[in-house]
Amino acid sequence: MPDEMVDGRGQVRPHWRRLLAAFSDLPQDYAGNGIGEAARRLDRAFEDEGITSLLPGAAQASRAWRCDPVPLPLPAREFAALSEGLSQRARLLERLLADFYGPQALLAEGLVPPALVFANPAFLRPCRAEGRAPAGPLLTTYAADLLRGPDGAWRVLADRTSRAAGIGHAQENRRMLARVVPNLFRGQQVRPLRPFFDRWLDSLQRLSPRGPDNAAIALLTPGVHHPLWFEHVLLAGELSCALVEPGDLTARGGALFLKTLKGPQPVDVLLRRMDGRHLDPLEFGGHGGVPGLMDAARNGTLRIVNAPGCGMVEAPALAALLPALCRRLLGEALLLPSAETHWLAGPEALAMVLRDPGQWLLRPAFDGGAAARHPARMPEAAREALLRRVAERPQDWAATRDMPPSVAPCADGERLSPRPVVLRLFLAQDGAEWQVMPGGLARVPGDAEALAGRLPQQGLAKDVWVLAEEGAAILGPAALPRQPLPIRRATGELPSRVADNMFWLGRYVERLEGAARLMRAALARLERGPLLPREFAELTALSAALRHAGLVQAEDMPSGAASGALQAALWRALREGGAVGRQMAEIARLVEAVRDRLTGDIHTLFTLPLRAVQVQAAAQHRGQQGLEEALAGVLRYSAGVAGAAAENMVRAGGYAFLDLGRRVERAQAIAAQLGFALDQPASRIEGGLRLALELCDSVITYRSRYLGVLQPAPALDLVLADPGNPRGLAFQLHAIRRLLTDIDGGPEHDLLPQAEALLATVEDMPLAVQAARDPALAAVQIAPRLATLAGEVATLSDNISRRYFALLPPAQSLGQEMAEEPSVLFWGAA
């Protein structure tokens, strides 16, 4: 195997010498071996705030990408040669695509067998422009996987023309390595990555059919459950574009629009991170995607990057033809050859591979993303079955000569060990020429099959350093002229899906806090030992509230002095699979879904304390004290989220719906819980009032106002009607009314009358109790009214969802009324 660090004479190459010297100069706080400590710090940083923290699902640690602290340096001259070869290769593949989706002259001349095109599942017939070249370039971003051969020369193992995954990994590796081990960069002439992203963004803006001024760019992702979701989030942030899912988009009148709260916003450029075959069900069949998307692209109102169908030239079977095609199309020799590859449709190639299958990697002929299979490393039965399939349908297979990759030093505990590396470099077309990112992703594969194929969901990677020549100037792109942007402060441009997720994130955080408060109040009474009748009545009311919230079952209710069943039920609710555990999982999912709307600090505050609580809840049963500690962690988490959001998120946009969700959830919970607290005989109303003050965290405020004299009207006024009590019901309804006004930008709002009617009802309740002849009886009679009020708040929540998130027309009869709602009907049809 060739060694990246050592030359042919066994000497360490000069650029590696400088890098290894940087490790020896790490500060004293890198205890012991600097490399091992750097690796541990990088792992922690990725888990806390990097790629690992963005991975969806619970099993993040086991699926995480790791970054090796030892980068892969490339000298300036070597990178220049690779850049020249890859730029030529990108031009060649672009010309091939233009011919395959246009005049198909290469097929007519016999230079490309028709089976390589028409049998390729990635060739999308609806994308072909009959008899003419497609308008505009089809290929605007490109990546290639490279191996250094035994002769020291680089060869292309695979072309990536569909979506070029991994560029987000490369940027994140550089960011985290520079933050965690900044000393490595001192004294090193490392070219920055930022200018490449600036040029890429400029090129995307120039692609806009409406011109580069204020071009609307969106990055299309399949969603939070996609394995590379974290990269989509990172790219959207780097390119300052909207991160959208298919459900966020609609095609109308030959154009593409983003569905927002206040109507359609045009999309000019769509940077897709979805398979082209799933973009438009009307064109390609299947489910999902955006119906009519391809119609917008044909009309010239939308540019899709890369164009659907570009993945067809990733076919391994095409690699053997590239030298001849390069001479035909570009009039040049291919500068950067592919690893030796043969399409097995020919009898000579098939016979050669079957004579000695151990020398080859077998890959599907048309699927460049499929993993290679190494017959020499397979069990005998599996190898024989594979070779039979190859012999039966050789046209479906391509063979690449097994070429061990070069090795580079990687951190292995406290020392360095040689590991194989596969280099992926990225290119973007700026309208005039191809720009190569001065860096890349060096993967450390676990086995031979991982050399080719799609980017795996986990593994070890290296930052790639392109070293600048001494004294070389590092230039960024020239600034494009821009027209002045109009000042905007409204929330209307927020996609409805994002608003929906923010709303429910607020609801679930508040629901989690409310559950913890109820559980803690019940525990406080269980600690007292034998309960007095008044205390047992309070516990019974709390148990009813817990049961209503889905935290316990009827059989868990306390009976007499026996409370073990209730305590065990609270533990079950807190663990994974229980009611509170499910709430925490849903919060984690929603945080992932709005990751592109959260800063790094806010995301950390939303995730790390929650994980700590989940770990605490999953610990072995530690009795009542352990339960109290876990609940205290939940309350600290919810308070931290509320405080961080209030102090760091702009009031317009996502925060408005986050806070609206919290207020709706708290209002509904207060009404329901106070209903249970007041559901007492009139003779015991004092215990119900005391519980109501406790649930609304208002005991101290009441004592300071009324010196401990507990009466129904003052207590109910504090928890129901006082607009200054943040734990009171009126406070939530005032906030809901204000937020609804702010979201729509004015007082004219069809939801406002519902909120105002609820507020008027709540404000009248304490006055009615105070005016009653028997205030205790009047307070007890409020209980069923509060239960009804909780249902009315739930109805208001449904109406909020219908108006802003479901985007459906309001229920009404057919006729003139429907014609008066054209914008609503537009979204309902979408």
C-alpha positions in Angstrom: 0.0 0.0 0.0 1.4 3.5 -0.8 1.9 5.7 2.3 0.6 9.3 2.3 3.2 10.3 4.9 6.3 8.5 3.7 7.9 8.9 0.3 9.5 6.2 -1.8 12.8 6.5 0.0 11.2 5.9 3.4 11.5 9.6 4.4 8.6 11.6 6.0 7.3 14.1 3.4 8.0 17.8 4.3 4.3 18.8 4.7 3.7 15.8 7.1 6.8 16.8 9.0 5.4 20.2 9.8 2.0 18.7 10.8 3.5 16.1 13.2 5.6 18.9 14.7 2.4 20.8 15.5 1.1 17.9 17.5 4.3 17.8 19.6 3.8 21.5 20.4 0.3 21.2 21.8 -0.3 23.0 25.1 0.3 21.3 28.5 -3.5 20.8 29.1 -3.4 18.0 26.5 -2.4 15.5 29.2 -0.2 12.6 28.1 -0.1 12.1 24.4 -1.5 15.1 22.5 -3.0 13.0 19.7 -5.1 10.9 22.0 -6.4 13.8 24.0 -7.2 15.7 20.8 -9.2 12.8 19.6 -11.2 12.6 22.9 -11.9 16.3 22.8 -13.1 16.1 19.2 -15.4 13.2 20.0 -17.0 15.2 22.9 -17.4 18.3 20.8 -19.1 16.4 18.0 -21.4 14.8 20.5 -22.3 18.1 22.1 -22.6 20.5 19.2 -21.5 18.9 16.0 -22.8 16.3 13.5 -23.6 13.8 16.3 -25.9 16.3 17.9 -27.9 16.6 14.7 -28.4 13.0 14.0 -32.1 12.0 14.2 -33.1 9.2 16.5 -32.1 7.9 19.9 -29.1 5.8 18.9 -27.0 8.9 18.0 -23.7 7.8 19.6 -23.6 4.5 17.7 -24.3 6.1 14.3 -22.1 9.1 14.7 -19.5 10.3 12.3 -16.1 10.9 14.0 -13.4 13.2 12.9 -9.8 12.1 13.2 -7.6 14.8 14.8 -4.8 14.1 12.2 -5.8 15.8 8.9 -4.8 14.7 5.4 -2.5 17.5 4.0 -2.2 17.9 0.2 0.6 20.0 -1.2 -0.3 22.9 -3.4 1.1 21.4 -6.6 -0.6 18.1 -6.0 -4.0 19.8 -5.4 -3.5 21.9 -8.5 -3.0 18.7 -10.6 -6.1 17.1 -9.1 -8.1 20.3 -9.7 -7.2 20.4 -13.3 -8.1 16.8 -13.8 -11.4 17.0 -12.0 -12.4 20.2 -13.8 -11.8 18.4 -17.1 -13.8 15.4 -15.9 -16.7 17.6 -14.8 -16.8 19.3 -18.2 -16.8 15.9 -19.9 -19.6 14.5 -17.7 -21.6 17.7 -18.4 -21.2 17.3 -22.1 -22.2 13.6 -21.8 -25.4 14.6 -20.0 -26.2 17.3 -22.5 -26.0 14.7 -25.3 -27.9 11.9 -23.5 -30.7 14.2 -22.6 -30.5 16.0 -26.0 -29.6 14.9 -29.5 -28.0 11.6 -28.4 -25.3 11.9 -31.1 -23.0 9.6 -29.2 -25.5 6.8 -29.5 -26.0 7.4 -33.2 -22.2 7.3 -33.7 -21.9 4.0 -31.8 -19.5 5.5 -29.2 -21.9 4.6 -26.4 -24.0 1.4 -26.4 -27.7 2.2 -26.2 -28.0 -0.2 -23.2 -25.8 2.0 -21.2 -28.4 4.8 -21.5 -31.8 3.2 -21.9 -31.3 0.4 -19.4 -30.0 2.8 -16.8 -32.7 3.3 -14.1 -31.2 6.8 -13.5 -31.9 7.9 -17.0 -35.1 9.9 -16.6 -36.9 10.0 -20.0 -39.3 12.8 -19.0 -36.2 15.1 -18.7 -35.0 14.7 -22.3 -35.3 17.6 -24.6 -36.2 16.0 -27.9 -33.7 16.5 -30.6 -31.9 19.5 -29.0 -29.5 20.2 -26.2 -31.1 21.1 -22.8 -31.3 24.7 -21.8 -28.5 25.6 -19.4 -26.0 23.3 -17.7 -27.4 20.1 -16.2 -24.4 19.6 -14.0 -23.4 22.4 -11.6 -22.0 20.6 -8.6 -19.8 17.5 -8.8 -17.7 15.3 -6.5 -15.3 12.4 -7.1 -13.9 9.6 -4.9 -10.2 9.1 -5.5 -7.7 6.5 -4.5 -3.9 6.8 -4.7 -2.5 3.8 -6.6 0.6 1.8 -5.9 2.5 4.0 -8.4 1.6 7.1 -6.4 -0.9 8.5 -8.9 -4.5 9.3 -8.1 -7.4 7.6 -9.8 -11.1 8.2 -9.7 -13.0 5.4 -8.1 -16.5 6.9 -8.5 -18.1 10.0 -9.9 -20.8 11.8 -7.8 -23.0 13.8 -10.2 -26.4 13.5 -8.5 -26.1 15.2 -5.1 -22.4 15.1 -4.2 -23.0 14.3 -0.5 -20.3 14.9 2.0 -19.5 18.6 1.6 -21.3 19.4 4.9 -19.1 16.8 6.6 -16.0 18.5 5.2 -17.0 21.9 6.4 -18.0 20.6 9.8 -14.7 18.7 10.2 -12.8 21.9 9.5 -14.9 24.0 11.9 -14.7 21.6 14.8 -11.0 20.8 14.3 -10.2 24.5 14.2 -12.2 25.1 17.4 -11.0 22.2 19.4 -7.4 22.0 18.4 -6.6 25.5 17.1 -2.9 25.1 17.8 -2.6 22.7 14.8 -3.3 25.5 12.4 -0.6 27.8 13.7 2.3 28.0 11.3 0.4 26.0 8.7 -0.5 27.6 5.3 -4.0 26.0 5.1 -6.3 27.4 2.5 -9.7 28.3 3.9 -13.0 26.7 2.8 -15.2 29.8 3.1 -14.4 31.4 -0.3 -15.6 28.2 -2.0 -19.0 28.5 -0.4 -19.2 32.2 -1.3 -18.5 31.4 -4.9 -21.0 28.5 -4.8 -23.7 30.9 -3.4 -22.9 33.4 -6.1 -23.3 30.8 -8.8 -26.6 29.7 -7.4 -27.8 33.3 -7.4 -26.8 33.7 -11.0 -28.8 30.7 -11.9 -32.0 32.4 -10.9 -34.3 32.9 -13.9 -35.3 36.3 -12.4 -31.7 37.4 -12.1 -29.3 37.3 -9.1 -30.9 40.2 -7.2 -32.8 38.8 -4.3 -32.8 35.3 -5.8 -35.0 32.9 -3.7 -32.9 29.7 -3.1 -34.2 26.7 -1.3 -32.5 23.4 -0.3 -34.8 20.5 -0.7 -34.4 17.7 1.9 -36.4 14.5 2.3 -36.8 15.4 5.9 -35.5 14.9 9.4 -35.3 11.1 9.1 -33.0 11.1 6.2 -29.5 9.7 7.1 -27.8 12.9 5.9 -30.3 15.4 7.4 -27.5 17.0 9.4 -25.6 17.8 6.3 -28.7 19.4 4.8 -29.0 21.6 7.8 -25.3 22.6 7.7 -25.5 23.4 4.0 -28.6 25.5 4.3 -26.8 27.6 6.9 -23.6 27.9 4.9 -25.5 29.0 1.8 -28.1 31.1 3.6 -31.0 29.4 1.9 -34.3 28.1 3.1 -34.4 24.4 4.1 -37.6 22.9 2.8 -39.3 19.6 2.5 -41.6 18.5 -0.3 -44.7 19.4 1.7 -43.5 23.0 2.0 -43.7 23.5 -1.8 -46.4 23.7 -4.3 -46.3 24.2 -8.1 -48.9 26.5 -9.7 -49.1 28.1 -13.1 -45.8 26.7 -14.2 -43.9 28.1 -11.2 -42.7 26.8 -7.8 -43.8 28.4 -4.5 -42.9 28.0 -0.9 -46.0 27.8 1.3 -45.8 30.4 4.0 -48.2 31.8 6.6 -49.2 34.7 4.4 -49.3 33.1 1.0 -47.0 31.8 -1.7 -43.4 32.9 -2.1 -41.6 32.1 -5.4 -38.6 29.7 -5.4 -36.1 30.4 -8.2 -33.4 27.9 -7.5 -33.8 24.5 -5.9 -30.7 22.8 -4.5 -32.0 19.3 -4.3 -30.9 16.7 -1.8 -33.5 14.1 -3.0 -33.2 11.4 -5.6 -34.4 12.9 -8.9 -36.9 10.0 -9.4 -38.8 11.2 -6.3 -39.1 14.8 -7.2 -42.4 14.8 -9.1 -45.0 12.0 -8.9 -46.7 13.3 -12.0 -43.6 12.8 -14.1 -41.8 9.9 -12.4 -44.6 8.0 -10.6 -44.5 6.9 -7.0 -45.5 8.9 -4.0 -44.1 12.1 -2.4 -42.3 14.9 -4.1 -44.0 18.0 -5.5 -46.6 17.5 -8.2 -45.9 19.9 -11.1 -42.2 20.5 -10.1 -40.9 19.5 -13.5 -43.4 21.6 -15.3 -41.9 24.7 -13.5 -38.4 23.6 -14.5 -39.5 23.2 -18.2 -41.2 26.6 -18.1 -37.9 28.2 -17.2 -39.2 29.7 -13.9 -37.1 27.3 -11.8 -33.6 25.9 -11.9 -32.9 22.6 -10.2 -29.4 21.9 -9.0 -28.3 19.3 -10.1 -30.9 18.7 -12.8 -32.9 15.4 -12.3 -31.3 12.5 -14.1 -27.7 13.6 -13.7 -27.0 10.5 -11.6 -27.0 8.4 -14.8 -23.3 9.2 -15.5 -22.3 7.7 -12.1 -22.8 4.3 -13.7 -19.5 2.3 -13.2 -20.0 0.7 -16.6 -19.5 4.1 -18.2 -16.0 4.5 -16.7 -14.2 2.4 -19.4 -15.5 4.6 -22.2 -14.5 8.0 -20.7 -11.0 8.2 -22.3 -12.4 7.8 -25.8 -15.4 10.1 -25.1 -13.0 12.8 -23.7 -11.1 12.8 -27.0 -14.4 12.9 -29.0 -16.1 15.7 -27.0 -13.2 17.8 -25.6 -10.4 17.0 -28.0 -8.2 16.2 -25.1 -6.7 13.2 -23.3 -8.3 12.3 -20.0 -6.0 13.8 -17.4 -7.4 11.9 -14.3 -8.2 8.3 -15.3 -10.6 6.1 -13.5 -9.6 3.0 -11.7 -9.5 0.1 -14.2 -13.1 -0.8 -14.7 -14.8 -3.1 -17.3 -18.5 -3.5 -18.2 -19.1 -7.3 -18.2 -21.5 -7.2 -21.1 -18.7 -8.2 -23.4 -17.6 -11.9 -23.3 -13.9 -11.0 -23.1 -14.4 -8.9 -20.0 -16.6 -11.5 -18.4 -14.1 -14.3 -19.0 -11.2 -12.2 -17.6 -13.1 -11.5 -14.4 -14.4 -15.0 -13.9 -10.9 -16.5 -14.4 -9.6 -14.6 -11.3 -12.5 -13.0 -9.4 -10.3 -12.4 -6.4 -8.6 -9.5 -8.3 -11.8 -7.5 -8.8 -14.5 -5.6 -7.0 -17.9 -6.3 -8.5 -20.5 -3.5 -8.7 -23.9 -3.1 -10.3 -23.3 -1.7 -13.7 -25.7 1.3 -13.4 -25.7 2.0 -9.7 -22.7 4.1 -8.7 -24.1 4.3 -5.2 -24.2 0.6 -4.5 -21.4 -1.0 -2.4 -18.7 -3.0 -4.1 -18.5 -6.7 -3.4 -15.1 -8.4 -3.1 -15.4 -12.1 -4.0 -12.1 -12.9 -2.3 -13.5 -11.8 1.1 -16.9 -13.5 0.9 -17.8 -17.0 2.3 -17.6 -19.6 -0.3 -21.3 -20.2 -0.7 -22.0 -16.5 -1.0 -19.1 -16.1 -3.5 -20.4 -18.9 -5.7 -23.9 -17.5 -5.7 -22.6 -14.0 -6.7 -20.5 -15.4 -9.5 -23.6 -17.4 -10.8 -25.6 -14.2 -10.9 -22.8 -12.4 -12.7 -22.5 -15.2 -15.3 -26.3 -15.3 -15.8 -26.7 -11.5 -16.4 -23.3 -10.0 -17.1 -24.7 -6.9 -18.5 -25.9 -5.9 -15.0 -22.4 -5.9 -13.6 -19.1 -3.9 -13.8 -15.8 -5.0 -12.4 -13.1 -2.7 -10.9 -9.6 -4.0 -10.3 -9.0 -4.3 -6.6 -6.5 -1.5 -5.8 -5.6 -1.1 -2.1 -5.9 2.5 -1.1 -3.0 4.5 0.3 -2.7 4.7 4.0 -2.4 7.7 6.3 -1.7 8.0 10.0 -4.8 8.1 12.2 -5.2 8.4 16.0 -5.3 5.0 17.6 -5.5 5.6 21.4 -2.3 7.4 22.3 -0.4 6.5 19.1 -0.7 6.7 15.4 -1.6 3.8 13.2 -1.7 3.6 9.3 -5.3 3.3 8.0 -6.6 3.3 4.4 -8.1 6.6 3.1 -10.5 7.4 0.2 -10.4 11.1 -0.8 -13.6 12.9 -1.9 -13.2 16.3 -3.5 -16.0 18.7 -4.4 -16.5 21.1 -7.3 -19.0 23.8 -8.2 -19.5 25.6 -11.5 -19.5 29.4 -11.2 -20.8 30.1 -14.7 -17.5 30.3 -16.3 -15.3 27.5 -14.9 -15.3 24.8 -12.3 -14.1 25.7 -8.9 -12.6 23.0 -6.7 -13.1 23.3 -2.9 -9.6 23.6 -1.3 -10.3 20.8 1.0 -12.5 17.7 1.1 -13.5 14.6 2.9 -11.0 11.8 3.5 -12.9 8.7 4.6 -11.3 5.9 6.5 -13.2 2.8 5.3 -13.8 -0.1 7.6 -13.5 -2.8 4.9 -13.0 -3.2 1.2 -16.7 -3.0 0.4 -16.8 0.5 1.9 -14.4 1.9 -0.7 -17.2 2.4 -3.2 -20.9 3.2 -2.7 -22.9 5.8 -1.0 -21.6 7.8 1.9 -22.1 5.6 4.9 -24.1 6.8 7.9 -21.2 6.4 10.3 -17.5 6.1 10.2 -14.2 8.0 10.6 -13.2 10.9 8.5 -10.4 13.3 8.2 -10.2 17.0 7.5 -8.3 17.6 4.2 -5.8 20.4 4.2 -4.8 22.1 1.0 -1.5 23.8 1.7 -0.9 27.1 0.0 2.4 28.0 -1.5 4.6 30.4 0.5 3.5 33.9 -0.2 0.5 33.0 -2.2 -2.5 35.3 -2.0 -5.8 33.8 -0.9 -8.6 35.6 -2.8 -12.3 35.3 -2.3 -15.0 36.0 -4.9 -15.9 39.5 -6.0 -19.0 40.9 -4.5 -22.1 41.0 -6.7 -24.0 44.3 -7.0 -27.3 44.1 -5.1 -30.4 46.2 -5.0 -31.4 47.5 -1.5 -33.6 44.9 0.3 -36.9 46.1 1.8 -37.0 46.1 5.5 -39.2 43.2 6.9 -40.3 42.5 10.4 -43.3 40.3 9.9 -43.6 36.5 10.4 -45.4 35.9 7.1 -42.4 34.4 5.3 -42.1 31.6 7.8 -43.0 28.2 6.2 -46.1 26.7 7.6 -44.3 23.5 8.5 -41.7 25.4 10.6 -44.5 27.3 12.3 -46.3 24.1 13.1 -43.2 22.4 14.5 -42.4 25.5 16.6 -45.9 25.6 17.9 -45.9 22.0 19.0 -42.3 22.3 20.4 -43.7 25.0 22.7 -46.6 22.8 23.6 -44.5 19.7 24.4 -42.0 21.6 26.5 -44.8 23.1 28.5 -46.6 19.8 28.7 -43.3 18.2 30.0 -43.0 20.9 32.7 -46.7 20.6 33.7 -46.3 16.8 34.1 -43.2 17.3 36.3 -45.0 19.8 38.5 -48.0 17.5 39.0 -45.7 14.6 39.7 -43.6 16.6 42.2 -46.7 17.8 44.0 -47.9 14.2 44.4 -44.5 13.1 45.7 -44.4 15.9 48.2 -47.6 14.4 49.8 -46.3 10.9 49.6 -43.2 12.0 51.7 -45.4 13.0 54.7 -46.2 9.5 55.8 -49.7 8.9 57.1 -51.9 11.6 55.5 -54.5 13.7 57.2 -58.0 13.6 55.5 -57.3 17.0 54.0 -54.0 15.9 52.6 -55.5 12.7 51.3 -58.2 14.7 49.5 -55.5 16.8 47.9 -53.6 13.7 46.8 -56.8 12.3 45.4 -57.3 15.4 43.3 -53.7 15.3 42.2 -54.1 11.7 41.2 -57.2 12.6 39.1 -55.1 15.3 37.4 -52.3 12.8 36.8 -54.7 10.3 35.3 -56.2 13.0 33.1 -52.7 13.8 31.8 -52.1 10.2 31.0 -49.3 9.9 33.6 -50.9 7.1 35.7 -53.7 4.6 35.4 -56.7 4.0 37.6 -55.2 1.1 39.3 -52.2 3.3 40.4 -54.4 5.5 42.6 -53.4 5.5 46.3 -55.6 3.7 48.7 -55.3 4.5 52.4 -51.6 4.6 53.4 -50.5 2.5 50.5 -48.7 4.7 47.9 -46.1 2.3 46.4 -48.2 1.7 43.3 -48.4 5.5 42.6 -44.6 6.0 43.0 -43.9 3.1 40.7 -46.3 4.5 38.1 -44.5 7.9 38.2 -41.2 6.1 37.6 -42.7 4.3 34.6 -44.1 7.5 33.2 -40.7 9.1 33.4 -38.8 6.3 31.6 -38.5 5.7 27.9 -41.9 4.5 26.6 -43.8 6.2 29.4 -45.9 9.3 29.0 -43.1 11.7 30.1 -40.5 9.7 28.2 -42.5 10.0 25.0 -42.8 13.7 25.6 -39.1 14.1 25.8 -38.6 12.0 22.6 -41.1 14.2 20.8 -39.3 17.3 22.0 -36.0 15.9 20.6 -37.7 15.1 17.3 -39.2 18.6 17.0 -35.9 20.3 17.9 -34.3 18.3 15.0 -37.1 19.4 12.7 -36.4 23.1 13.3 -32.6 22.8 13.6 -32.0 25.2 10.8 -33.9 27.8 12.7 -31.9 27.5 15.9 -28.4 29.0 16.6 -25.8 26.6 17.9 -26.1 28.0 21.4 -29.9 27.7 21.4 -29.7 24.2 20.0 -27.3 23.2 22.7 -29.6 24.5 25.4 -32.5 22.6 23.8 -30.7 19.3 23.6 -27.9 18.7 26.1 -29.9 19.2 29.3 -32.7 17.0 27.8 -30.3 14.2 27.2 -29.0 14.5 30.7 -32.6 14.2 32.0 -33.2 11.1 29.8 -30.1 9.5 31.1 -31.2 10.3 34.7 -34.6 8.8 34.0 -33.1 5.7 32.5 -31.0 4.9 35.5 -31.8 2.1 37.8 -34.7 2.6 40.2 -33.4 4.9 43.0 -36.6 5.3 45.0 -38.3 8.5 45.8 -35.2 10.7 46.1 -34.0 9.6 42.6 -37.5 10.4 41.2 -37.4 13.9 42.8 -33.9 14.6 41.3 -35.1 13.5 37.8 -38.2 15.8 38.1 -36.0 18.7 39.3 -33.9 18.1 36.1 -37.0 18.3 34.0 -38.1 21.6 35.6 -34.6 23.1 35.2 -34.6 22.1 31.5 -38.0 23.7 30.8 -37.0 26.8 32.6 -33.8 27.0 30.7 -35.5 26.5 27.4 -38.0 29.3 28.1 -35.4 31.7 29.3 -33.0 31.0 26.4 -35.8 31.4 23.8 -37.0 34.6 25.4 -33.6 36.2 25.6 -32.1 35.0 22.3 -34.9 34.4 19.7 -36.3 37.3 17.6 -39.9 37.8 18.6 -41.2 37.6 15.0 -41.1 34.3 13.2 -40.4 31.0 15.0 -40.4 32.4 18.5 -44.0 33.7 18.1 -45.3 30.2 17.5 -43.0 28.7 20.1 -44.5 31.0 22.7 -48.0 30.6 21.4 -47.7 26.9 21.8 -46.5 27.3 25.4 -49.3 29.6 26.2 -52.0 27.5 24.7 -50.7 24.4 26.5 -50.4 26.1 29.8 -53.9 27.7 29.6 -55.4 24.3 28.8 -53.5 22.6 31.7 -54.3 25.3 34.2 -58.0 25.1 33.4 -58.0 21.3 33.7 -55.9 21.1 36.9 -57.9 23.9 38.7 -61.0 22.0 37.8 -59.7 18.9 39.6 -58.5 21.0 42.5 -61.9 22.7 43.0 -63.8 19.4 42.6 -64.3 19.2 46.4 -67.2 19.4 48.8 -67.9 23.0 49.7 -66.9 22.3 53.3 -63.4 21.3 52.1 -62.9 24.1 49.6 -59.9 25.4 51.5 -57.8 22.4 50.6 -58.8 22.8 47.0 -57.8 26.5 47.0 -54.5 25.6 48.6 -53.8 23.1 45.9 -54.8 25.5 43.2 -52.3 28.1 44.5 -49.6 25.4 44.7 -50.2 24.2 41.1 -50.0 27.8 39.9 -46.9 28.5 41.9 -48.7 31.4 43.6 -48.5 30.5 47.3 -45.9 33.1 48.3 -47.7 35.9 46.2 -51.0 35.1 47.9 -49.4 35.2 51.4 -47.8 38.5 50.7 -51.0 40.0 49.5 -53.5 38.6 52.0 -51.4 37.6 55.0 -52.4 33.9 55.0 -56.2 34.4 55.2 -57.4 32.0 52.5 -60.7 32.9 50.9 -62.2 31.7 47.6 -62.5 35.0 45.6 -59.0 36.4 46.3 -57.4 33.0 45.6 -59.3 32.4 42.4 -58.6 36.0 41.2 -54.9 35.3 41.6 -54.8 32.0 39.7 -57.5 32.9 37.1 -57.9 36.6 36.4 -54.8 38.4 37.5 -53.1 39.5 34.2 -49.7 39.9 36.0 -49.4 36.3 37.3 -47.4 34.3 34.7 -48.8 31.1 36.1 -52.4 32.3 36.0 -54.9 31.6 33.3 -55.7 35.2 32.3 -52.0 35.8 31.7 -51.9 33.0 29.1 -55.0 34.3 27.4 -53.7 37.8 27.2 -50.5 36.4 25.7 -52.4 34.4 23.2 -54.4 37.4 22.1 -51.2 39.5 21.8 -49.4 36.8 19.8 -52.3 36.2 17.4 -52.4 40.0 16.8 -48.6 40.2 16.2 -48.6 37.2 13.8 -51.2 38.6 11.6 -49.8 42.2 11.9 -53.0 43.8 13.2 -56.1 43.5 15.3 -58.3 42.2 12.5 -58.2 38.4 13.1 -60.9 35.8 13.0 -59.3 34.0 16.0 -59.2 37.0 18.3 -62.9 36.9 19.2 -62.4 33.3 20.5 -59.5 34.3 22.7 -61.3 37.4 24.0 -64.4 35.4 24.8 -62.3 33.0 26.9 -60.6 35.9 28.6 -63.9 37.5 29.5 -65.2 34.3 30.9 -62.2 33.8 33.1 -62.2 37.4 34.4 -65.9 37.0 35.4 -65.3 33.9 37.5 -63.7 35.5 40.6 -66.2 38.4 40.5 -69.1 35.9 40.5 -67.6 34.1 43.5 -67.0 37.3 45.4 -70.6 38.4 44.8 -72.1 35.0 45.8 -73.9 34.5 49.1 -71.9 31.3 49.7 -68.4 31.9 48.1 -67.3 28.3 48.9 -70.2 26.8 47.1 -69.7 29.2 44.2 -66.0 28.2 44.0 -67.0 24.5 43.8 -69.4 25.2 41.1 -66.6 26.7 38.9 -65.0 23.2 38.6 -67.2 22.0 35.7 -67.0 25.4 34.0 -63.2 25.1 34.1 -63.4 21.7 32.5 -65.5 23.2 29.7 -63.0 26.0 29.4 -60.2 23.6 28.9 -62.1 22.1 26.0 -62.6 25.5 24.5 -58.9 26.2 24.7 -58.3 22.9 22.9 -60.8 24.1 20.2 -58.9 27.4 19.8 -55.7 25.3 19.4 -57.4 23.3 16.6 -58.4 26.5 14.9 -54.9 27.9 15.1 -53.6 24.7 13.5 -56.3 24.8 10.8 -55.5 28.4 10.0 -51.7 28.4 10.0 -50.6 24.8 9.6 -53.2 22.6 7.8 -53.8 25.4 5.3 -57.3 24.2 4.6 -60.3 26.4 3.9 -62.7 27.0 6.8 -65.8 24.9 7.0 -68.6 26.7 5.1 -71.3 26.0 2.6 -70.7 26.0 -1.2 -71.5 29.2 -2.9 -70.4 32.8 -2.9 -68.6 32.5 0.5 -66.0 30.1 -1.0 -65.3 32.4 -3.9 -64.4 35.1 -1.5 -61.5 33.0 -0.1 -59.2 32.5 -3.1 -55.9 32.4 -1.3 -57.2 29.9 1.3 -58.6 27.7 -1.4 -55.3 27.9 -3.2 -53.5 26.4 -0.2 -56.2 23.9 0.4 -55.8 22.5 -3.1 -52.1 22.3 -2.6 
